Amino acid sequence: MLLLGYLAKVQGLKGEFLLHPTTDSPECIQDYNGLLLAPPQLNLSNGTATAECKQITVRKFRWHQDRPCLSFDQIADRTAAEPYKGWTLWVHEASIKLEEGESFRHEWVGCKLFIDNSLVGEVVDLEPSPGGYDMVKMKDLRPGHKGIRDIPYIKAWFSLDLHNHRIDLDPPPGLLDVDQMG
């Protein structure tokens, strides 16, 4: 299951929620089937829903002051919505159709990173950054190096083979050692 966002405050009297999205395209949520609401303490990333989860269908999606705002068929009004503040919104990965060349962030985790066919690291995470691009978090596996390196995802630097858990990297000279310069 993929986390789509967190239900923030209830907006208005019709049971709408402002959403803190964790997806790049929150407007697509209205097109997904099999949405689930889960209490904030439940992590459904392993794909297992519990009896506490609630199957949900989007009634309406709109933007409110540059933030996604959602209402659901199963939640009629503000009174019914209040108990769900802070809950998480999930979808089955199979419900999302990716375009050619797109991938899920979790598919990167565990991939080995190579420069000129030499192993340099392993991806531990792929996070969005305030600058609007993704940041590849790499565990440094080079001899004499340790720690986590942040590498901005610049498409021209990366050649992906996610099926084989391999990423070939062609960064500018010194990028991996920028913290050791000076």
N, CA, C and O of each residue as an XYZ file, in Angstrom:
728
protein
N       0.850     -1.175      0.000
C       0.000      0.000      0.000
C       0.896      1.238      0.000
O       2.007      1.224      0.528
N       0.387      2.292     -0.598
C       1.127      3.549     -0.681
C       0.399      4.629      0.112
O      -0.820      4.774      0.019
N       1.164      5.379      0.890
C       0.616      6.482      1.660
C       0.419      7.679      0.736
O       1.357      8.124      0.076
N      -0.807      8.196      0.694
C      -1.127      9.346     -0.153
C      -1.114     10.662      0.621
O      -0.885     11.725      0.043
N      -1.361     10.589      1.926
C      -1.362     11.813      2.704
C      -2.020     11.645      4.058
O      -2.475     10.565      4.433
N      -2.052     12.765      4.781
C      -2.629     12.835      6.123
C      -3.810     13.782      6.100
O      -3.723     14.881      5.554
N      -4.918     13.354      6.695
C      -6.080     14.237      6.784
C      -5.804     15.280      7.866
O      -5.651     14.944      9.040
N      -5.745     16.514      7.468
C      -5.483     17.607      8.411
C      -6.822     18.040      8.994
O      -7.661     17.202      9.323
N      -7.015     19.310      9.117
C      -8.245     19.814      9.733
C      -9.450     19.627      8.826
O      -9.333     19.530      7.604
N     -10.604     19.582      9.460
C     -11.864     19.524      8.727
C     -12.152     20.922      8.219
O     -12.005     21.906      8.945
N     -12.567     20.998      6.959
C     -12.799     22.279      6.287
C     -14.289     22.427      6.009
O     -14.842     21.654      5.227
N     -14.944     23.386      6.621
C     -16.351     23.655      6.336
C     -17.296     22.672      7.010
O     -16.900     21.892      7.876
N     -18.558     22.731      6.591
C     -19.621     21.941      7.218
C     -19.946     20.656      6.470
O     -20.716     19.836      6.968
N     -19.378     20.466      5.292
C     -19.718     19.309      4.448
C     -18.780     18.120      4.645
O     -18.820     17.165      3.869
N     -17.938     18.170      5.678
C     -17.065     17.044      5.967
C     -15.837     16.962      5.085
O     -15.276     15.881      4.903
N     -15.411     18.089      4.535
C     -14.200     18.103      3.714
C     -12.969     18.162      4.613
O     -13.009     18.699      5.720
N     -11.872     17.595      4.106
C     -10.602     17.625      4.816
C      -9.562     18.343      3.993
O      -9.502     18.164      2.776
N      -8.740     19.156      4.636
C      -7.507     19.603      4.009
C      -6.550     18.437      4.117
O      -6.508     17.760      5.143
N      -5.783     18.196      3.072
C      -4.887     17.048      3.014
C      -3.438     17.509      3.010
O      -3.070     18.420      2.269
N      -2.614     16.870      3.845
C      -1.161     17.026      3.744
C      -0.706     15.889      2.836
O      -0.547     14.761      3.302
N      -0.492     16.164      1.547
C      -0.196     15.064      0.621
C       1.237     14.557      0.753
O       2.151     15.308      1.093
N       1.407     13.275      0.479
C       2.738     12.676      0.360
C       2.954     12.196     -1.067
O       3.930     11.503     -1.357
N       2.059     12.559     -1.936
C       2.137     12.207     -3.349
C       2.421     13.465     -4.162
O       2.055     14.572     -3.767
N       3.074     13.280     -5.295
C       3.382     14.413     -6.169
C       2.147     14.950     -6.888
O       2.131     16.105     -7.312
N       1.113     14.119     -7.027
C      -0.081     14.499     -7.790
C      -1.349     14.230     -6.986
O      -2.076     13.284     -7.288
N      -1.626     15.040     -5.971
C      -2.808     14.770     -5.145
C      -4.124     14.838     -5.917
O      -5.114     14.232     -5.506
N      -4.143     15.569     -7.027
C      -5.384     15.651     -7.808
C      -5.771     14.299     -8.404
O      -6.927     14.106     -8.782
N      -4.831     13.362     -8.497
C      -5.116     12.032     -9.041
C      -5.827     11.130     -8.035
O      -6.371     10.093     -8.415
N      -5.830     11.507     -6.771
C      -6.445     10.673     -5.730
C      -7.898     10.364     -6.061
O      -8.372      9.259     -5.797
N      -8.606     11.328     -6.635
C     -10.023     11.123     -6.946
C     -10.243     10.028     -7.981
O     -11.360      9.524     -8.107
N      -9.209      9.649     -8.724
C      -9.331      8.620     -9.752
C      -8.966      7.223     -9.262
O      -9.140      6.253     -9.999
N      -8.461      7.098     -8.032
C      -8.003      5.811     -7.515
C      -9.145      5.010     -6.912
O     -10.047      5.562     -6.282
N      -9.090      3.705     -7.114
C     -10.026      2.777     -6.486
C      -9.343      2.133     -5.286
O      -8.116      2.054     -5.237
N     -10.122      1.680     -4.332
C      -9.580      0.947     -3.201
C      -8.869      1.805     -2.177
O      -7.905      1.357     -1.557
N      -9.331      3.040     -1.987
C      -8.728      3.913     -0.977
C      -9.101      3.442      0.424
O     -10.207      2.958      0.662
N      -8.154      3.595      1.344
C      -8.394      3.238      2.735
C      -7.978      4.380      3.648
O      -6.955      5.027      3.425
N      -8.780      4.623      4.678
C      -8.383      5.508      5.767
C      -7.895      4.614      6.901
O      -8.496      3.582      7.199
N      -6.794      5.027      7.526
C      -6.246      4.258      8.641
C      -5.895      5.193      9.781
O      -5.498      6.336      9.550
N      -6.037      4.717     11.013
C      -5.610      5.531     12.149
C      -4.129      5.873     12.011
O      -3.367      5.106     11.423
N      -3.721      7.015     12.546
C      -2.348      7.488     12.320
C      -1.262      6.540     12.808
O      -0.147      6.574     12.287
N      -1.555      5.693     13.796
C      -0.527      4.791     14.316
C      -0.332      3.547     13.447
O       0.620      2.795     13.658
N      -1.214      3.320     12.478
C      -1.088      2.142     11.614
C      -0.251      2.456     10.381
O      -0.468      3.463      9.707
N       0.697      1.590     10.100
C       1.500      1.698      8.891
C       1.064      0.576      7.957
O       1.293     -0.600      8.238
N       0.440      0.943      6.856
C      -0.071     -0.062      5.918
C       0.899     -0.339      4.771
O       0.521     -0.977      3.789
N       2.130      0.128      4.880
C       3.072     -0.043      3.771
C       3.363     -1.514      3.482
O       3.817     -1.841      2.385
N       3.113     -2.405      4.438
C       3.297     -3.828      4.180
C       2.100     -4.450      3.466
O       2.118     -5.633      3.128
N       1.064     -3.651      3.240
C      -0.094     -4.110      2.473
C      -1.206     -4.720      3.297
O      -2.195     -5.186      2.730
N      -1.083     -4.735      4.606
C      -2.064     -5.390      5.455
C      -2.972     -4.370      6.130
O      -2.529     -3.590      6.973
N      -4.233     -4.385      5.756
C      -5.230     -3.522      6.394
C      -5.811     -4.268      7.596
O      -5.799     -5.498      7.637
N      -6.317     -3.519      8.564
C      -6.936     -4.104      9.746
C      -8.398     -3.690      9.812
O      -8.876     -2.910      8.989
N      -9.094     -4.222     10.800
C     -10.513     -3.900     10.972
C     -10.713     -2.423     11.296
O     -11.800     -1.887     11.079
N      -9.675     -1.756     11.814
C      -9.770     -0.326     12.140
C      -9.822      0.542     10.882
O     -10.280      1.683     10.941
N      -9.363      0.022      9.760
C      -9.324      0.789      8.512
C     -10.723      0.941      7.935
O     -11.614      0.132      8.192
N     -10.892      1.992      7.152
C     -12.192      2.278      6.556
C     -12.031      2.436      5.044
O     -11.280      3.291      4.574
N     -12.751      1.594      4.286
C     -12.776      1.736      2.820
C     -13.493      3.043      2.501
O     -14.522      3.359      3.098
N     -12.938      3.803      1.549
C     -13.418      5.159      1.318
C     -13.443      5.467     -0.177
O     -12.639      4.928     -0.938
N     -14.357      6.325     -0.593
C     -14.462      6.772     -1.981
C     -14.514      8.296     -1.990
O     -15.256      8.899     -1.214
N     -13.738      8.910     -2.856
C     -13.727     10.373     -2.931
C     -15.038     10.860     -3.545
O     -15.429     10.433     -4.631
N     -15.700     11.755     -2.834
C     -16.910     12.401     -3.353
C     -16.532     13.620     -4.178
O     -17.083     13.860     -5.252
N     -15.567     14.395     -3.646
C     -15.190     15.640     -4.314
C     -13.734     15.962     -3.991
O     -13.272     15.765     -2.867
N     -13.029     16.458     -4.993
C     -11.671     16.968     -4.818
C     -11.664     18.408     -5.319
O     -12.257     18.721     -6.351
N     -10.989     19.273     -4.579
C     -10.811     20.649     -5.026
C      -9.549     21.206     -4.368
O      -9.002     20.610     -3.440
N      -9.109     22.335     -4.856
C      -7.989     23.043     -4.242
C      -8.560     24.155     -3.370
O      -9.483     24.861     -3.777
N      -8.013     24.305     -2.182
C      -8.411     25.383     -1.279
C      -7.139     26.101     -0.839
O      -6.341     25.544     -0.084
N      -6.949     27.314     -1.298
C      -5.760     28.107     -0.977
C      -4.482     27.291     -1.214
O      -3.622     27.190     -0.340
N      -4.380     26.717     -2.408
C      -3.220     25.940     -2.850
C      -3.004     24.654     -2.059
O      -1.902     24.106     -2.063
N      -4.024     24.175     -1.393
C      -3.937     22.898     -0.679
C      -5.046     21.984     -1.147
O      -6.159     22.445     -1.402
N      -4.762     20.675     -1.268
C      -5.813     19.738     -1.650
C      -6.884     19.636     -0.570
O      -6.588     19.633      0.625
N      -8.113     19.555     -1.011
C      -9.261     19.448     -0.119
C     -10.146     18.317     -0.646
O     -10.531     18.319     -1.815
N     -10.471     17.342      0.230
C     -11.217     16.152     -0.176
C     -12.444     15.950      0.695
O     -12.444     16.274      1.883
N     -13.491     15.409      0.081
C     -14.612     14.886      0.853
C     -14.860     13.460      0.373
O     -14.481     13.086     -0.737
N     -15.503     12.674      1.232
C     -15.706     11.252      0.946
C     -17.180     10.889      1.031
O     -17.921     11.451      1.838
N     -17.604      9.945      0.192
C     -18.998      9.492      0.195
C     -19.421      8.968      1.567
O     -20.571      9.144      1.968
N     -18.514      8.336      2.276
C     -18.840      7.674      3.536
C     -18.838      8.624      4.746
O     -19.167      8.210      5.857
N     -18.470      9.886      4.531
C     -18.426     10.857      5.633
C     -19.299     12.043      5.233
O     -18.912     12.870      4.407
N     -20.488     12.108      5.840
C     -21.534     13.020      5.370
C     -21.315     14.491      5.714
O     -21.655     15.362      4.914
N     -20.756     14.784      6.886
C     -20.684     16.174      7.318
C     -19.536     16.371      8.307
O     -18.778     15.446      8.599
N     -19.431     17.593      8.809
C     -18.341     17.951      9.723
C     -18.337     17.085     10.978
O     -17.277     16.656     11.434
N     -19.512     16.828     11.535
C     -19.607     16.021     12.755
C     -19.055     14.618     12.505
O     -18.311     14.085     13.329
N     -19.412     14.032     11.390
C     -18.916     12.690     11.051
C     -17.426     12.713     10.713
O     -16.745     11.702     10.884
N     -16.909     13.845     10.237
C     -15.510     13.949      9.817
C     -14.540     14.131     10.982
O     -13.418     13.626     10.934
N     -14.952     14.836     12.014
C     -14.052     15.186     13.122
C     -13.232     14.014     13.671
O     -12.040     14.192     13.920
N     -13.817     12.819     13.873
C     -13.021     11.713     14.428
C     -11.881     11.241     13.515
O     -10.986     10.528     13.968
N     -11.909     11.631     12.241
C     -10.898     11.165     11.285
C      -9.737     12.147     11.089
O      -8.834     11.882     10.297
N      -9.754     13.263     11.796
C      -8.627     14.197     11.709
C      -7.347     13.461     12.081
O      -7.302     12.752     13.086
N      -6.303     13.631     11.266
C      -5.018     12.991     11.537
C      -4.879     11.595     10.960
O      -3.781     11.039     10.958
N      -5.966     11.016     10.468
C      -5.884      9.686      9.872
C      -5.099      9.762      8.562
O      -4.919     10.836      7.990
N      -4.651      8.629      8.113
C      -3.855      8.548      6.888
C      -4.688      7.965      5.757
O      -5.600      7.169      5.981
N      -4.358      8.378      4.541
C      -5.056      7.924      3.340
C      -4.102      7.047      2.530
O      -2.996      7.468      2.190
N      -4.539      5.828      2.225
C      -3.704      4.831      1.546
C      -4.392      4.319      0.284
O      -5.611      4.420      0.138
N      -3.589      3.770     -0.621
C      -4.120      3.138     -1.832
C      -3.247      1.923     -2.158
O      -2.051      1.903     -1.865
N      -3.867      0.919     -2.766
C      -3.109     -0.239     -3.244
C      -2.254      0.205     -4.425
O      -2.737      0.900     -5.319
N      -1.006     -0.190     -4.428
C      -0.072      0.187     -5.501
C      -0.616     -0.184     -6.878
O      -0.405      0.547     -7.846
N      -1.310     -1.312     -6.970
C      -1.841     -1.780     -8.258
C      -2.902     -0.836     -8.834
O      -3.210     -0.911    -10.023
N      -3.460      0.048     -8.005
C      -4.486      0.990     -8.473
C      -3.897      2.182     -9.214
O      -4.629      2.957     -9.830
N      -2.575      2.329     -9.156
C      -1.934      3.493     -9.758
C      -1.235      3.082    -11.042
O      -0.412      2.167    -11.058
N      -1.578      3.773    -12.111
C      -0.938      3.519    -13.403
C       0.172      4.548    -13.602
O      -0.076      5.753    -13.642
N       1.395      4.049    -13.727
C       2.537      4.935    -13.936
C       2.781      5.139    -15.425
O       2.539      4.249    -16.240
N       3.258      6.309    -15.754
C       3.662      6.601    -17.127
C       5.025      5.964    -17.393
O       5.743      5.611    -16.458
N       5.372      5.821    -18.651
C       6.683      5.294    -19.043
C       7.787      6.088    -18.364
O       7.793      7.318    -18.411
N       8.721      5.385    -17.734
C       9.847      6.039    -17.081
C       9.585      6.469    -15.647
O      10.510      6.915    -14.969
N       8.348      6.348    -15.162
C       8.032      6.699    -13.785
C       8.231      5.484    -12.884
O       8.162      4.341    -13.338
N       8.478      5.745    -11.608
C       8.648      4.669    -10.636
C       8.137      5.146     -9.284
O       7.911      6.338     -9.073
N       7.960      4.208     -8.385
C       7.624      4.535     -7.012
C       8.918      4.746     -6.243
O       9.923      4.091     -6.515
N       8.890      5.654     -5.292
C      10.089      5.933     -4.503
C      10.613      4.676     -3.805
O      11.823      4.461     -3.745
N       9.720      3.856     -3.284
C      10.164      2.676     -2.539
C      10.908      1.677     -3.426
O      11.663      0.852     -2.912
N      10.715      1.734     -4.741
C      11.438      0.833     -5.646
C      12.931      1.150     -5.700
O      13.731      0.299     -6.087
N      13.306      2.355     -5.318
C      14.712      2.758     -5.322
C      15.460      2.214     -4.113
O      16.662      1.958     -4.190
N      14.755      2.036     -2.992
C      15.398      1.622     -1.746
C      16.037      0.244     -1.923
O      15.395     -0.701     -2.379
N      17.303      0.153     -1.555
C      18.052     -1.097     -1.677
C      18.825     -1.231     -2.977
O      19.640     -2.143     -3.121
N      18.578     -0.326     -3.934
C      19.322     -0.373     -5.192
C      20.787     -0.017     -4.946
O      21.100      0.881     -4.164
N      21.671     -0.734     -5.623
C      23.105     -0.447     -5.544
C      23.429      0.664     -6.535
O      22.916      0.684     -7.653
N      24.290      1.589     -6.108
C      24.725      2.697     -6.958
C      26.149      2.439     -7.436
O      27.032      2.094     -6.650
N      26.353      2.613     -8.730
C      27.659      2.379     -9.341
C      28.109      3.630    -10.079
O      27.303      4.340    -10.680
N      29.420      3.888    -10.023
C      30.058      4.895    -10.870
C      31.150      4.161    -11.624
O      32.020      3.540    -11.012
N      31.114      4.225    -12.956
C      32.086      3.519    -13.801
C      32.224      2.059    -13.384
O      33.339      1.548    -13.278
N      31.108      1.391    -13.150
C      31.037     -0.026    -12.792
C      31.613     -0.355    -11.417
O      31.772     -1.532    -11.094
N      31.928      0.646    -10.602
C      32.413      0.425     -9.239
C      31.296      0.754     -8.258
O      30.675      1.813     -8.338
N      31.051     -0.160     -7.340
C      30.021      0.047     -6.322
C      30.430      1.205     -5.408
O      31.523      1.201     -4.842
N      29.542      2.193     -5.271
C      29.825      3.336     -4.396
C      28.827      3.454     -3.258
O      29.122      4.096     -2.250
N      27.647      2.847     -3.395
C      26.665      3.003     -2.331
C      25.393      2.235     -2.578
O      25.246      1.496     -3.551
N      24.470      2.446     -1.640
C      23.153      1.813     -1.696
C      22.106      2.851     -1.319
O      22.295      3.611     -0.369
N      21.016      2.885     -2.052
C      19.941      3.844     -1.786
C      19.203      3.423     -0.515
O      18.743      2.287     -0.401
N      19.096      4.351      0.439
C      18.333      4.092      1.654
C      16.991      4.831      1.648
O      16.081      4.483      2.400
N      16.876      5.854      0.795
C      15.617      6.581      0.700
C      15.651      7.511     -0.504
O      16.717      7.842     -1.023
N      14.488      7.918     -0.930
C      14.332      8.926     -1.982
C      13.293      9.892     -1.441
O      12.121      9.542     -1.303
N      13.726     11.110     -1.135
C      12.861     12.076     -0.473
C      12.673     13.319     -1.321
O      13.597     13.749     -2.011
N      11.477     13.902     -1.272
C      11.310     15.200     -1.920
C      12.085     16.257     -1.146
O      12.277     16.128      0.064
N      12.522     17.282     -1.826
C      13.250     18.358     -1.155
C      12.484     19.666     -1.325
O      11.635     19.773     -2.210
N      12.770     20.646     -0.499
C      12.089     21.939     -0.627
C      12.342     22.593     -1.985
O      11.552     23.428     -2.424
N      13.431     22.223     -2.649
C      13.753     22.797     -3.954
C      12.905     22.247     -5.093
O      13.004     22.720     -6.225
N      12.069     21.247     -4.799
C      11.169     20.720     -5.814
C      11.698     19.501     -6.553
O      11.015     18.990     -7.441
N      12.876     19.022     -6.224
C      13.407     17.812     -6.853
C      13.617     16.771     -5.758
O      13.625     17.101     -4.572
N      13.785     15.521     -6.160
C      14.007     14.464     -5.192
C      15.471     14.405     -4.786
O      16.367     14.741     -5.561
N      15.690     13.970     -3.551
C      17.031     13.799     -3.018
C      17.248     12.304     -2.776
O      16.512     11.679     -2.013
N      18.264     11.738     -3.434
C      18.618     10.343     -3.247
C      19.515     10.261     -2.016
O      20.579     10.878     -1.977
N      19.087      9.503     -1.018
C      19.875      9.279      0.196
C      20.669      7.998     -0.025
O      20.090      6.921     -0.165
N      22.006      8.114     -0.058
C      22.864      6.984     -0.369
C      23.737      6.625      0.823
O      24.421      7.484      1.381
N      23.713      5.355      1.213
C      24.660      4.851      2.206
C      25.982      4.662      1.474
O      26.062      3.895      0.515
N      27.012      5.357      1.927
C      28.319      5.323      1.252
C      29.013      3.999      1.542
O      29.268      3.676      2.702
N      29.321      3.229      0.498
C      29.977      1.931      0.635
C      31.403      1.941      0.090
O      32.025      0.886     -0.038
N      31.924      3.128     -0.231
C      33.288      3.199     -0.744
C      34.277      2.939      0.391
O      34.031      3.333      1.530
N      35.395      2.278      0.084
C      36.405      2.035      1.114
C      36.859      3.356      1.744
O      37.157      4.322      1.043
N      36.905      3.378      3.082
C      37.355      4.571      3.786
C      36.286      5.632      3.964
O      36.555      6.680      4.550
N      35.093      5.388      3.478
C      33.986      6.340      3.602
C      32.876      5.710      4.436
O      32.764      4.486      4.507
N      32.070      6.535      5.057
C      30.913      6.048      5.792
C      29.869      7.157      5.833
O      30.143      8.303      5.478
N      28.697      6.802      6.264
C      27.640      7.792      6.395
C      26.683      7.800      5.218
O      26.742      6.958      4.322
N      25.810      8.772      5.256
C      24.771      8.939      4.235
C      25.111     10.171      3.407
O      25.427     11.227      3.955
N      25.047     10.033      2.105
C      25.284     11.139      1.167
C      23.958     11.520      0.522
O      23.163     10.649      0.167
N      23.723     12.797      0.372
C      22.553     13.296     -0.352
C      22.971     13.631     -1.773
O      23.914     14.391     -1.999
N      22.250     13.049     -2.731
C      22.534     13.298     -4.142
C      21.249     13.808     -4.783
O      20.249     13.090     -4.792
N      21.248     15.017     -5.315
C      20.029     15.493     -5.982
C      19.735     14.630     -7.200
O      20.633     14.272     -7.962
N      18.436     14.301     -7.368
C      18.066     13.515     -8.544
C      18.007     14.442     -9.754
O      17.021     15.139     -9.992
N      19.095     14.418    -10.498
C      19.183     15.116    -11.783
C      19.170     14.006    -12.827
O      20.116     13.224    -12.924
N      18.103     13.942    -13.600
C      17.871     12.805    -14.500
C      19.099     12.445    -15.341
O      19.374     11.264    -15.557
N      19.826     13.436    -15.809
C      20.986     13.176    -16.671
C      22.096     12.428    -15.938
O      22.954     11.830    -16.588
N      22.107     12.443    -14.615
C      23.155     11.777    -13.844
C      22.840     10.309    -13.571
O      23.731      9.554    -13.182
N      21.591      9.891    -13.767
C      21.144      8.569    -13.342
C      20.699      7.708    -14.516
O      19.988      8.170    -15.408
N      21.125      6.458    -14.502
C      20.638      5.440    -15.426
C      20.056      4.321    -14.567
O      20.784      3.640    -13.844
N      18.747      4.137    -14.652
C      18.040      3.230    -13.747
C      17.794      1.865    -14.354
O      17.386      1.749    -15.510
N      18.043      0.839    -13.570
C      17.646     -0.528    -13.878
C      17.025     -1.074    -12.595
O      17.621     -1.902    -11.906
N      15.809     -0.594    -12.281
C      15.172     -0.928    -11.014
C      14.848     -2.413    -10.924
O      14.838     -2.976     -9.830
N      14.585     -3.054    -12.057
C      14.303     -4.492    -12.070
C      15.485     -5.276    -11.487
O      15.286     -6.268    -10.785
N      16.691     -4.841    -11.772
C      17.899     -5.509    -11.271
C      18.515     -4.794    -10.070
O      19.635     -5.109     -9.669
N      17.792     -3.838     -9.497
C      18.235     -3.079     -8.314
C      19.600     -2.424     -8.533
O      20.469     -2.446     -7.662
N      19.760     -1.845     -9.714
C      21.030     -1.203    -10.066
C      20.758      0.197    -10.607
O      19.840      0.416    -11.398
N      21.592      1.140    -10.151
C      21.547      2.507    -10.654
C      22.972      2.906    -10.990
O      23.860      2.847    -10.139
N      23.185      3.313    -12.233
C      24.493      3.829    -12.634
C      24.426      5.346    -12.538
O      23.486      5.981    -13.017
N      25.448      5.903    -11.908
C      25.482      7.324    -11.591
C      26.653      7.976    -12.321
O      27.762      7.442    -12.340
N      26.394      9.123    -12.913
C      27.437      9.898    -13.587
C      27.376     11.338    -13.058
O      26.935     12.249    -13.759
N      27.834     11.530    -11.791
C      27.736     12.856    -11.178
C      28.913     13.737    -11.576
O      29.906     13.247    -12.113
N      28.803     15.024    -11.316
C      29.955     15.899    -11.522
C      31.094     15.476    -10.574
O      30.837     14.948     -9.493
N      32.340     15.707    -10.981
C      33.474     15.329    -10.111
C      33.361     15.963     -8.728
O      33.058     17.149     -8.597
N      33.613     15.145     -7.688
C      33.639     15.642     -6.322
C      32.285     15.724     -5.617
O      32.235     16.054     -4.433
N      31.189     15.432     -6.317
C      29.880     15.572     -5.705
C      29.725     14.717     -4.434
O      29.158     15.174     -3.441
N      30.223     13.500     -4.472
C      30.071     12.610     -3.320
C      30.964     13.005     -2.146
O      30.768     12.526     -1.029
N      31.929     13.864     -2.391
C      32.865     14.260     -1.329
C      32.746     15.730     -0.968
O      33.658     16.298     -0.367
N      31.616     16.358     -1.333
C      31.460     17.797     -1.116
C      31.559     18.149      0.374
O      32.047     19.225      0.719
N      31.100     17.255      1.260
C      31.174     17.539      2.690
C      32.585     17.412      3.265
O      32.846     17.846      4.387
N      33.485     16.820      2.494
C      34.858     16.624      2.967
C      35.819     17.633      2.371
O      37.022     17.562      2.622
N      35.310     18.576      1.583
C      36.155     19.578      0.945
C      36.407     20.733      1.918
O      35.650     20.940      2.866
N      37.455     21.458      1.670
C      37.681     22.676      2.426
C      38.770     22.539      3.345
O      39.093     23.483      4.065
